[in-house]
Amino acid sequence: MRMENQEDLQENYLKVLEKVELGSSVSGVVINVMKDYVLVDIGYKSEGFIKIDEFETIPSIGDKLDAIVTKVGGELGLVLSVAKLDSLNLQDKIDEYISNRKVLKGKILAELSSGYKVQINENVIGFMPSYLSSKFRDEKLKRGLVVEFYVVQADKTDGLRLILDRRTLERERELVKKKELVSSYNEGDIVDGVVERITDYSAIIKVKNLVLGVLHKRNIAFNRVENIEDFIRVGDKLRLKIIKLNVNAVKMELSLKALKTNPWDSVEAKYKVESIVKGKVVKILPFGAVVELDSEISGFIHISNFSWVRVIKSPQELVKVGQIVEVKILEIDKENQKISLGIKQVNENPWNNLAQRCAVGKVVQGVVKNITKTGAFVSIEEGIDAYISKFDISWIDEVNPEEYFKLGSSISGKVIELDAKKQNIKLGIKQLEENPWDDFSKSYKKGDTLEVEIVEKKSKGVQVRVYGKIMGFISKIQLGDTKESSLETFENLNIGDKLKVIITNIDFKNKLVLLSYRAYKEQKSSEEISSYLFKEDDEESYKPFANLLKRNADV
């Protein structure tokens, strides 16, 4: 009976083997785990053997698995393989794996010059470029290390060539952890972090050795922060408050000053408007300077509050970074955390009482600071410059300021105009002496005769000295009765010669005196004739002729 049962079993087993095709896929349940094999019940009252080294993780009894038939008959009867089935599945489903971003496993076989050779299964080896091997730039993967990755590219033209990407998978998993960490916090929570790096505008803080938070320089201290490293350094451990969270973007904004008492709450008790205090210049801007009053409070000096008397183009003309300055508090804006300061307000505006020192009519001295085509600026006090117009240099001549003045030279002038509100003061040099035209106008008028001295011969006539420094002009035509006589007289005149002339015109506005030698000669001739005609002691013998001339003269 027993022999019959054995024969029946043998016969059934052979029938099962006939039904199982080589290369076919089967499903089964693990019924035994041995030293070298895993025994799997595949049905048909039959078991198959799978080499135990095909498994990364040894299965347990009762586990279900799929395999492919690799051998039928022989000592073991039925040999299965999960690795070859995985290989066949990989080739059939690689496009699906790529599109669905399926995570696969593999073992590092070797490091190449540009990446790694990775064993995915028994029949498939992929290539993992160095730049896709890790989220860390310099990480080296050791041979035999089992790693997970995505397949990002497949080439089926000659076998199956795969490009693998571990870096993206690592970053995605890290992102999930970061979001979980960030979502565990709320705004206002206190966290500990380490300063990882410092930029010009912020410090990057690592929290829980995972999430990077941002500490902007505006959130480090209540005072203005110019250099972050003056407050914190790389590697410092800090306790900070979360002031803003964005879970999806994995962003965390942190604050150091939020854990401190706001000094602006008591600023009005510490500082008073109109009080004078000292501070350090910490930053210079085109339109002003920032002054640190203490370690937590800063104020600002606008460029207009540097000097009463100077036009400041840049604060650097008067202050420099690091300089200690005395300032007056002009305004405190507690709400907007601003303090307005002034340097010029520390001293009284010198223009306010300038009229007492430099009244109109007073003679003052100064130093020439700037020369223009129209005049010169003269410093008469520290910061106060007076202007001298070219028209106020001489009563007589039209002077070129660039020739008359010399930079740095000392000069006297009379105050002729002062407007303290407009901060304008004018001096005159010619006003230091009497106007010669006033005396001339009192002594002479049009038609008067005077003696002049030849000063210069010009193409159209001669220039003569009339009265003191006052010059006059005699045109050529006014030198004789005719063109020929005028030219002859002009040629015979020399510098220094003196002539008697008659004033034909005085233009006080344009400082011009026109003279005529011809008119003088005509007047002189007429006077001589008249004198002769009316002379009482003439001899009787000439009376008839004289009477005739007199009658002609009267006509």
C-alpha positions, 0 to 999 in steps of 0.5 A: 500500500505504501509503495503504491502511495509513493508511486502515486506521488511520483506520478503526480509530481511528474504530471505537475512538472509537465504542466509547469513551463520553463520561464513561466511566472508562478506565485507561491507561499514560503513554507520553509527557510533553509540554509541555502534555499527558500522553499515555496509552495506554488500549488499543484502539490509541488514546491519550488526552490529559490536560492537564498542569496537572491533575497536582500531581506530573508522572507518569513514562512507564510510570505507570498511572492512571485518568481519565474521557473528557471529549471524543471527536473534534476535533483531539486525538481523545480528551481525558481528565481525572484531576481530573474522575474524582477529583471524581466519585469524591469525591462517590461515596465521601465517606461512605467517606472520612469513616468510614475517615478517608482523607487528602485533599489540597487547595489554600488558595484564600482566607482567610475570617473564620472559616476557609479555602476549600480547593480539593480538585479541579476541582469540589469546594471545602471549608471548613476552620474556623480552629480545625481548620486547625492544631495551632498556635493562631495559625498562618496558612495562605497562599494556594496552600499545599497541605495534607492533611486529613480530611473530617469532615462532608459536606452533599449536600443542595445540591451537596457541602459539606465540612468539613475538619480538618487539626489532627487529622491533624497531631496524629496524625502528631506523636503517632506521631513522639513515640512513636517518640522516647520508644520510642527511650529507656530508663529511666536514659538521660540527655537534654538538654532546655529548660525550656518552662514552670514550674507550682507543682509541676513544670517542663515540659521539651521534649526534642528539640524534640518531647516534653514531659517532666515534672520534678517539684519533688521531683526537682529537689534533695534538699533541699525545693524550695518555689519552683522558680524558685529553682533553674531558669528558663524557657529554661534548658538542662538535662541530666536523667535519665529515671526513668520512661517510658510510650510509649503515653501519651507520658510522660517523667518526668525528674530533675535530682537523680538526676545528683547524689550523694545527700547523705543517704548521708553525713548521719550524718557531717555531722550528729550527734544531740544536736548544736546547729546553725543553720538557716533557716526555709523553710516553716511548717505548721500542725503545725511548721516546715521548717528548711534546714540546708544547701543539700541537707538540711532538718529538721523542728520539730514543734509540740511541740518549740518551747517547754517552757512555752508551749502553741503553737497555731501555729509562727508565734507563735515563728518566721517564714519566713527566720528563722535559728534555733538547733536541736538535732538530736533524730533522724536517719532516713537511710532515710526522709531525715528529721531531727527538730529541736527549739528548746526542747531547746537550753535546759534545761527550766525546770520541772526545777529550778523547785522550787529557785527556787519551793519550796512556801511561798515568796512570789513575784511575777508579772504578771497575764496572763490572767483567768477567772471561776474565777481568774487566770494570773500569769507568775512567770518567762519562760514559766512561769505560775502559777494563782491560784484565786478560792478562794485570794484571801481567807479571808473573802470570795468574790471575783470574779477579774474584779473583783479582778485587773487585766491587767498588774498586779504581784501577790505570792502564796505557792506552795501547790502545785508539780508539775514533771512536770505543769508545774503551779504554784499560788499563793495570796494569802490564804495571805500572812496567817494564817487568821483562822478559826484564831484565831477557832476558838481564841477562840470556840465555840458558846454564847459571848457576844461584842460585834458591830458592825452592818455592813449591814441586809438584808431577813432580818436584819443582818450584823455584824462578829464578829472582825477581818474575819469576819462573822456574821449575826443573822436578824430572828427572833433580834432579839426575843422576839416578831415585833413586838419583833423588827421593832421592834429591827430598825427601831431598829438603825443601821449601827455600833451594837453588840450583845452576842449569843450564837453559835448556830452556827459553820460553818467549811467555809462560813465562816458564823457565826450569832448571836442577840440574843434568846438573849443577852437571855434568858440575861441575864434568867435570870442576873439572876433567879438572882442575885436569888434567891440573894443572901444579904443580902436583907432578911428581909421578902422571904424568903418570896416569894423562897423561893417563886420559888426553889422554882418555879425549881427545879421 
